[in-house]
Amino acid sequence: MKEKNTVGVIDFGGQYSHLIARRCRELKVHSEVVPSYTPIERVEELGPKGIILSGGPASVYQKSSPKCDPKILELGVPILGICYGAQLIAMLKKGTVKRIKRREYGKTKLFVDDREDLLRGLPDATQVWMSHGDRIESVPGSKTIAHTPNSPIAAFRVGNAYGIQFHTEVAHTAKGKEILSNFLYGICNCKPTWTPKSFVKRIIPEIKNEVGEGRVICALSGGIDSSVTARLVQRAVGNRLTCIFVNHGFMRKGEPQRVVQTFKSNFKMNLVPIDARQRFLEKLKGVRDSEEKRKIIGEEFIRVFEEQAERLKKIDFLAQGTIYPDRIESAAVGAGASRIKSHHNVGGLPERMRLGLVEPIKELYKDEVREVAREVGLPEEIISQHPFPGPGLATRIIGEVTDEKLRICRDASAIVEEELRKASLYEKVWQAFAVVGDDLATGVMGDARKEGHLVTVRIVESVDAMTADFSRLPWNLLEEISKRITNEVEGVTWVSYTVSSKPPSTIEPC
């Protein structure tokens, strides 16, 4: 087994598996998540300096609970089990794990019994985050290194394996970062080599080697993923990259002009801008169902992209902005093979066009993509912009998409973003936009009653979009947003604000 500066994270279905991997990367150590059923040969291929067994919702003593190959404990590298992972180590070491009446959920006081390695530098007592209904009763040959009032073996060491019943990866565990750092650096002897600079330095030669003398096309939307992809490929192959920018008419205010200015004028890319606004709008005429709208936009995008690609000279590769969570989630659906990211501007293209696929940021999480974006010189307005769906404003228009609704949605959303930036809140929220439907409401304008559209403002806070909460903005800011929309956007009489979280709501309305 050739050792690399990598830590493998074995996923047992826990909600925090990717968070564990991200915490490792924040400490500048590369990590890779693999499912629990991964063959031992695949784990060995990672060449890990250490392995972390994640938490999970099951109980280890249930027959149907996920298990890893027991030989993982025999690879000769340090093992850290977190929650379910700790219980699994205990079971594999012939210990006892039992269901308990008094479960531990939430903040708990941990008392440290040993500071030799994993808990080095911790105080006598510290706050940790628990989430379990089972308890480790015994682990033959082990040493207990910490306990809580309800878990006599809250942390243990047995050989080169460590188990902790709490979650180091969540912010509620006060010394979680220190514990993980002790494991990575003090126990696994990892080096802090995973940085944006080192990634760029490594990936550009890899792209050069993969592409050779071939030519590459890239569907450039102006979003962070496709922008970083295009910039990395440009650095690798120069003018043998051609980017196709399809303006489907559902972009944010001023965005098409910014994309062309940034990539064609500033970065001197071969950029082919396509104005397909009327074409997309005609395809959506009379369509009200949200899923049908998404499907039509996706299929039409592929047609436009293929038409433009056929006009170019021989093309050998397609570059696309698949990121690490896309790849992991896609692979989990099938038998372990990575499938193409389901996204309106790339889905289906490689199969239909028979092109090689270049995915330079497929190892990165979204926050890492932003760091690499700064490393390759992308402007801050692209780096810090809020997530934006592929179908664009069409997902924020309820019912049929019309010119009038698009105008209202685009202008109102621009006002929302402007006011958040004035209040220095834009980068503190996850997404902020306006929604327009068919609902009309009566207003009074110029001493006359007038019927106009109802605009709904949606502003949410989130970490990864899996869950989200509505942003509790100051009332004076909401008042200013409402006043500006009704005064400046023709055809709007009412403004409302959503106070629904995800779940049960979604972030985007459709």
Secondary structure, DSSP 8 states (H G I E B T S, - for coil): ----SEEEEEE-S-TTHHHHHHHHHHTT-EEEEEETT--HHHHHHT--SEEEE---SS-TTSTTS----GGGGGSSS-EEEETHHHHHHHHHTT-EEEEEEEEEEEEEEEEE---SSTTTT--SEEEEEEEEEEEEEE-TT-EEEEE-SS-TTSEEEETTEEEESS-TTSTTSTTHHHHHHIIIIIIS---S---HHHHHHHHHHHHHHHHTT--EEEE--SSHHHHHHHHHHHHHHGGGEEEEEEE-S-S-TTHHHHHHIIIIIIS--EEEEEE-HHHHHHHTTT---HHHHHHHHHHHHHHHHHHHHHHSS---EEE----HHHHHHHHHHTTS-------TTTTTHHHHHT-EEE-TTTT--HHHHHHHHHHTT--HHHHS-----TTGGGGGB-SS--HHHHHHHHHHHHHHHHHHHHTT-GGGSSEEEEEEEEEEEEEEETTEEEEEEEEEEEEEE-SSSSSBEE----HHHHHHHHHHHHHHSTTEEEEEE----BTTS-SS--
